Each structure stands twice: as C-alpha cells, then as structure tokens.
Amino acid sequence: MAVGMCLYLRALLPVLFIVLGLGETAKITLIIIGIAPPITRDLALKVIKLPREQVIKGETLGASFWQIALRVVLPQTLPRLFTYLRLQLGPA
C-alpha cells in the first residue's frame, strides 16, 4: 500500500508542477494529497469503532443525521484528527 501510494505521488509530481508551477502551492498540494488518504482511512475506522449506543441515544432524542454527525461523532473524532495531522505534517 505504501509503495503504491509513493509511486502514485511520484507520478503526480510533474503534473502538479506543470499546473501549479514551482511555487509553494504545488508543494502544499502535494503534501495534502499525500496525507489525505491515510487520514480519511484512519478517521473512518475511528467512526466505525464508536459505540453504537451513542448514536442510538441521539436518534432516540430526535436528532437528525447532521445533528448526530456534529454533536456525537465529530467531538469524538476531532482529537484523533488533530493528533494525526500533527504527526503527519511534522515530517513534511
């Protein structure tokens, strides 16, 4: 998986330089593209591991999908997101 991602980013590098130039924008875009898939996967696994009872409690209290997402899921995934961003952007 890591080797495939590395080759994918290496193939994307010339395209980014052609489209965005040699400035900081291309470099920042490459970093974002490089860390987005692992972050997305990690957060999806964190959401799957959330206790089902909490979502059921929100539904019982009449919360909509967005209210459950913002008031139940988001507060539990934000610490993981900030930790992952700190660890991934440090070496970049």
C-alpha positions as CSV (number, residue, x, y, z in Angstrom):
1,M,0.0,0.0,0.0
2,A,2.7,2.5,0.9
3,V,4.8,1.6,-2.2
4,G,1.8,2.1,-4.4
5,M,1.0,5.5,-2.8
6,C,4.6,6.6,-3.2
7,L,4.6,5.7,-6.9
8,Y,1.2,7.5,-7.3
9,L,2.6,10.7,-5.8
10,R,5.8,10.5,-7.8
11,A,3.7,10.3,-11.0
12,L,1.6,13.2,-9.8
13,L,4.5,15.5,-9.1
14,P,5.2,16.6,-12.7
15,V,1.6,17.2,-13.3
16,L,1.4,19.4,-10.2
17,F,4.5,21.4,-11.3
18,I,3.0,21.9,-14.7
19,V,-0.4,23.0,-13.5
20,L,0.6,24.9,-10.3
21,G,4.2,26.0,-11.1
22,L,7.3,25.6,-8.9
23,G,6.0,27.7,-6.1
24,E,4.7,26.8,-2.7
25,T,1.2,26.0,-3.9
26,A,2.4,22.8,-5.7
27,K,4.3,21.7,-2.7
28,I,1.4,22.3,-0.3
29,T,-0.9,20.5,-2.6
30,L,1.4,17.5,-2.8
31,I,1.6,17.3,1.0
32,I,-2.2,17.5,1.2
33,I,-2.7,14.8,-1.4
34,G,-0.1,12.6,0.4
35,I,-1.7,12.8,3.8
36,A,-5.4,12.9,2.9
37,P,-5.9,9.1,2.1
38,P,-4.4,7.8,5.4
39,I,-6.2,10.4,7.4
40,T,-9.5,9.6,5.8
41,R,-9.0,5.9,6.4
42,D,-8.0,6.4,10.0
43,L,-11.0,8.6,10.8
44,A,-13.4,6.2,9.0
45,L,-12.0,3.4,11.3
46,K,-12.4,5.6,14.3
47,V,-16.1,6.3,13.4
48,I,-16.8,2.6,12.9
49,K,-15.4,1.9,16.4
50,L,-17.7,4.4,18.0
51,P,-20.1,2.8,20.5
52,R,-23.4,2.2,18.6
53,E,-25.3,3.1,21.8
54,Q,-24.3,6.8,21.5
55,V,-25.8,7.0,18.0
56,I,-28.9,5.2,19.1
57,K,-29.3,7.7,22.1
58,G,-29.0,10.6,19.6
59,E,-31.7,9.0,17.4
60,T,-33.9,8.4,20.4
61,L,-33.7,12.0,21.4
62,G,-34.8,13.0,17.9
63,A,-31.5,14.2,16.4
64,S,-31.2,14.4,12.7
65,F,-28.3,12.8,10.7
66,W,-26.4,16.1,10.8
67,Q,-27.0,16.7,14.4
68,I,-25.6,13.2,15.2
69,A,-22.7,13.9,13.0
70,L,-21.9,17.3,14.5
71,R,-22.7,16.6,18.2
72,V,-21.9,12.9,18.6
73,V,-19.4,11.8,16.0
74,L,-17.3,15.0,15.4
75,P,-16.4,15.6,19.1
76,Q,-15.1,12.1,19.4
77,T,-13.1,12.2,16.1
78,L,-11.6,15.7,16.4
79,P,-8.8,14.7,18.9
80,R,-7.8,11.9,16.6
81,L,-7.8,14.2,13.6
82,F,-5.6,16.8,15.3
83,T,-3.2,14.1,16.6
84,Y,-2.9,12.6,13.1
85,L,-2.4,16.0,11.5
86,R,0.3,16.9,13.9
87,L,2.1,13.5,13.4
88,Q,1.8,13.6,9.6
89,L,2.6,17.3,9.0
90,G,5.6,17.2,11.3
91,P,8.0,15.4,8.9
92,A,6.5,17.3,5.9
